[in-house]
Amino acid sequence: MSAGVRLTHVGLCVSDLEKSVEFYCLALGFDECGRLRVDGPDTAQLLGVPGLVLDLVYLQRDGFRLELLSYPAPGVHGSGRPRRMNAVGFTHLSFRVDDPDAFIAGIERFGGQARPERTVTFEGGNRGMMATDPDGNWIELIERTPPDQLSN
């Protein structure tokens, strides 16, 4: 491990910043911890997006920081469809949850989509489920086994 190196955040480009802030805060329990607008040539060069105007919102949960990025200029690109899990690159966010049905209901209430065809029951009885955020990014839910049901 290198001294002086620290992971600070993971960035996620979104099509509708306010809708995504609402989704990640109200459905997934993140807290907003900062906003920033950037539009200079240095950032455009760093990110490889000429002429950018970039709005950033920082969200935090469980010590993890997520950066939502929105590009008023030149705009965002992409299909908004869920990508294949075996496509190279970041694939999903994962949550361990006590009540996956309630968690899925919150996801759907705030613009996400449950993917019931991806629900499985693991050995031991707990479930794994998949959903997507409003832009089609994958969210994995793993049901937490209650402590009184864990085997030693």
C-alpha positions as CSV (number, residue, x, y, z in Angstrom):
1,M,0.0,0.0,0.0
2,S,1.3,3.4,-1.0
3,A,1.6,6.1,1.6
4,G,0.0,9.4,0.6
5,V,-2.6,7.7,-1.7
6,R,-6.3,7.7,-0.8
7,L,-9.5,6.7,-2.7
8,T,-11.8,9.7,-2.7
9,H,-14.9,8.8,-4.8
10,V,-16.5,7.0,-7.7
11,G,-18.1,9.1,-10.4
12,L,-21.4,8.4,-12.2
13,C,-22.6,10.4,-15.2
14,V,-26.4,10.9,-15.1
15,S,-28.9,12.3,-17.5
16,D,-31.0,14.3,-14.9
17,L,-29.0,15.5,-12.0
18,E,-31.9,16.4,-9.7
19,K,-33.8,13.2,-10.4
20,S,-30.7,11.2,-9.6
21,V,-30.0,13.1,-6.4
22,E,-33.6,12.4,-5.3
23,F,-33.2,8.7,-6.2
24,Y,-29.9,8.1,-4.5
25,C,-30.8,10.1,-1.4
26,L,-34.5,9.0,-0.9
27,A,-34.4,5.4,-2.3
28,L,-30.8,4.4,-1.4
29,G,-30.1,6.4,1.7
30,F,-27.3,8.6,0.6
31,D,-26.7,12.1,2.1
32,E,-25.8,15.0,-0.1
33,C,-22.5,16.5,1.0
34,G,-21.6,19.1,-1.6
35,R,-22.2,20.7,-5.0
36,L,-19.9,22.2,-7.5
37,R,-20.1,23.7,-11.0
38,V,-16.9,23.5,-13.2
39,D,-16.5,25.0,-16.6
40,G,-12.8,25.7,-17.2
41,P,-10.4,24.5,-19.9
42,D,-8.2,22.6,-17.3
43,T,-11.1,20.4,-16.3
44,A,-12.2,20.0,-19.9
45,Q,-8.6,18.8,-20.8
46,L,-8.4,16.5,-17.7
47,L,-11.8,14.8,-18.5
48,G,-11.4,15.0,-22.3
49,V,-14.7,16.8,-22.8
50,P,-14.0,20.0,-24.8
51,G,-16.2,23.0,-23.9
52,L,-17.7,21.4,-20.8
53,V,-20.0,22.8,-18.2
54,L,-20.1,20.2,-15.5
55,D,-22.4,20.1,-12.5
56,L,-21.3,17.8,-9.7
57,V,-23.1,16.6,-6.6
58,Y,-21.3,14.6,-3.9
59,L,-23.3,12.0,-2.0
60,Q,-22.1,9.8,0.9
61,R,-23.3,6.7,2.6
62,D,-21.5,4.2,4.9
63,G,-18.1,6.0,4.3
64,F,-18.5,5.7,0.5
65,R,-18.6,8.8,-1.6
66,L,-20.5,8.9,-5.0
67,E,-20.0,11.8,-7.4
68,L,-22.9,12.4,-9.7
69,L,-21.9,14.2,-12.9
70,S,-24.2,16.2,-15.2
71,Y,-23.0,18.0,-18.3
72,P,-25.2,20.9,-19.3
73,A,-22.7,21.4,-22.1
74,P,-22.0,19.5,-24.3
75,G,-24.6,17.2,-22.9
76,V,-24.5,13.5,-22.0
77,H,-24.3,10.5,-24.3
78,G,-25.4,7.0,-23.9
79,S,-28.5,4.8,-24.2
80,G,-29.7,4.6,-20.6
81,R,-30.2,0.9,-21.0
82,P,-28.6,-1.5,-18.5
83,R,-25.3,-2.6,-19.7
84,R,-24.2,-6.3,-19.7
85,M,-22.6,-7.4,-16.4
86,N,-19.8,-9.0,-18.4
87,A,-18.9,-5.7,-20.2
88,V,-15.5,-4.3,-19.2
89,G,-15.8,-1.5,-16.7
90,F,-17.7,-0.7,-13.6
91,T,-20.8,-2.9,-13.4
92,H,-22.9,-2.1,-10.3
93,L,-23.4,-0.8,-6.8
94,S,-24.2,-3.4,-4.2
95,F,-26.2,-3.1,-1.0
96,R,-26.7,-5.6,1.8
97,V,-30.3,-5.1,3.0
98,D,-32.5,-6.4,5.8
99,D,-35.8,-6.0,3.9
100,P,-35.2,-6.3,0.1
101,D,-38.9,-6.0,-0.7
102,A,-39.1,-2.6,1.0
103,F,-35.8,-1.5,-0.6
104,I,-37.1,-2.5,-4.0
105,A,-40.3,-0.6,-3.4
106,G,-38.3,2.5,-2.6
107,I,-36.2,2.1,-5.8
108,E,-39.4,1.9,-7.9
109,R,-41.1,4.8,-6.0
110,F,-38.2,7.2,-6.9
111,G,-37.7,6.3,-10.6
112,G,-35.7,3.1,-10.6
113,Q,-36.8,-0.3,-11.9
114,A,-36.9,-3.7,-10.2
115,R,-35.7,-6.6,-12.3
116,P,-37.6,-9.5,-10.8
117,E,-36.3,-12.0,-13.5
118,R,-32.9,-11.6,-11.8
119,T,-34.2,-12.5,-8.3
120,V,-32.5,-15.7,-6.8
121,T,-32.7,-17.5,-3.5
122,F,-29.2,-18.6,-2.3
123,E,-28.4,-21.7,-0.3
124,G,-29.4,-20.7,3.3
125,G,-32.5,-18.9,2.1
126,N,-31.4,-15.3,1.6
127,R,-32.2,-13.6,-1.7
128,G,-30.2,-11.7,-4.3
129,M,-32.1,-9.1,-6.4
130,M,-31.2,-6.7,-9.2
131,A,-32.7,-3.3,-10.0
132,T,-31.6,-0.2,-12.0
133,D,-31.4,3.5,-11.2
134,P,-33.3,6.0,-13.4
135,D,-30.4,5.9,-16.0
136,G,-30.3,2.1,-16.2
137,N,-27.2,1.6,-13.9
138,W,-27.3,-1.7,-12.1
139,I,-28.0,-2.0,-8.3
140,E,-27.5,-5.3,-6.6
141,L,-29.3,-6.1,-3.4
142,I,-28.2,-9.0,-1.1
143,E,-30.6,-9.9,1.7
144,R,-28.8,-9.9,5.0
145,T,-29.1,-13.1,7.0
146,P,-30.3,-12.2,10.5
147,P,-27.7,-12.9,13.1
148,D,-29.9,-15.5,14.8
149,Q,-30.0,-17.5,11.6
150,L,-26.3,-17.6,10.9
151,S,-24.6,-21.0,11.4
152,N,-21.3,-21.1,13.3
